[in-house]
Amino acid sequence: STTELINNDNLLRSLYEGFCLSFLTQLDRTSYPLVRQHIRSYLLPDNTANQIVSFNLPQPTPRHVQVEGYWLERGKLEPVTTTGYIMTETVRENLRDLARAVSAAQYPVLLQGPTSAGKTSVVQYLAALCGRKVVRINNHEHTDLQ
């Protein structure tokens, strides 16, 4: 039946997202598309893979905003679309990965990377889209937790 198909597609989409969240975020940009393709080929049927991955999930509540296909809960501030932010394909992939991690909403997200890689700017952009405030903590070898 149609309901069984939808439920099966939801299960497959959840598995796909879970595998992507678990395995893609630590990869370099050369390995990323290769592993993503392996995840798709092993989890999703060939004839419906694109449909399952690109399916727009329904909005959970009016308090959610969609960012790169993921619904994120709005903050107390008014969401703002920043016009000066340059969206390259790499930035879009980073934003999609960050939105995927934030949408899970279970754990804090640690971003690692070299200086000037765009970590802070992508977080600030995402926060503006969601009407949220950013708290920045520089983490390095001299950071103490008390």
ZIGIBEL-V683793 format. One record per helix or strand of 2 or more residues. SS is the DSSP state (hx for helix, st for strand). FROM is the first residue (numbers start at 1). LEN is the number of residues. If there is no record, write none. Layout:
# ZIGIBEL-V683793
ss->SS from->FROM len->LEN
ss->SS from->FROM len->LEN
This chain:
# ZIGIBEL-V683793
ss->hx from->2 len->22
ss->hx from->29 len->15
ss->hx from->49 len->6
ss->st from->64 len->4
ss->st from->70 len->4
ss->hx from->89 len->16
ss->hx from->119 len->12
